[in-house]
Amino acid sequence: MAEGFSSSTSDGEFSSENSSDLSYGSLTNLPEFLIPRAKEIRSLLLQNNSLTKLPDSFGLFINLISVDLSNNSLASICNDILHLKSLRTLIVRNNGLKNSSIPKDFGMMPSLETVNFSGNELGELPHQFTELKKLKSLYLGGNKINIIPSSVKNLRKNNPLVVKFVQDLVHDPPSLMELAGRTIKIERVRYTKYDLPENLIQYLKSAQRCVNPKCKGVYFTSRVESVKFVDFCGKYRLPLMQYLCSPSCSVTPVVSCQSDTETDDEDSAKAMMRRVLLG
Ligand SMILES: [Zn+2]
């Protein structure tokens, strides 16, 4: 209980007058006594209760800056949250939230800086998060996210982690030499040391296979980096960097790999993980 509270109060923003600690109860709604003070409240601690949805009067707390709703049984977040224009921190760890539980216009919330959806049922990165203009910290551990969509580029550009991530994902188009080399490899065009200069022969030898099991492609220096989250020993979900031959390879075939040929894909991911961890 003290964790969220102390971090919220460390900047002196919240006092006992404007914050309300209602954590560790069995609340299914907000107590009546709080409603007349709704506009004064800046911080609400509602973690470890029995809420299955946002409290009925939630939209009245228009000056709320921080709310912790962790460890409840929230199955949805209603549109009332969109009234909280000052809300900077939203913590909803360990609920039952899915992608469909998040309001369509959630990305329009003007002040949200910290969003913590760890330990929920998200199947993909909600596109609304990439639209949040002030987002600085995003916590999504313990969900079921397999793919990070290209819309991650839309995340605010001044976050150093995001900047590096997006830069790493930028794809340079392959050179003509690369494209010619790929065709020679894929079509198994025969050549001898009398046909090509030594440097081209060495170049052709450096071809790497695309890791997409549905793609027979190769690449030389132009590859697409894609982050995939894989189960490891059924215990952890680890990010795995995989290299693909082209951006289109990462969009359609890999997605279908994950639904249609889960086993193949998981096997190759496990093999690669073994290589990463064991050398
Ligand atoms: Zn490929």
Residues whose N, C-alpha, C, O or C-beta is under 5 A from the ligand:
A	BS01	ZN	C210 N212 C215 G217 L244 C245 S246 C249
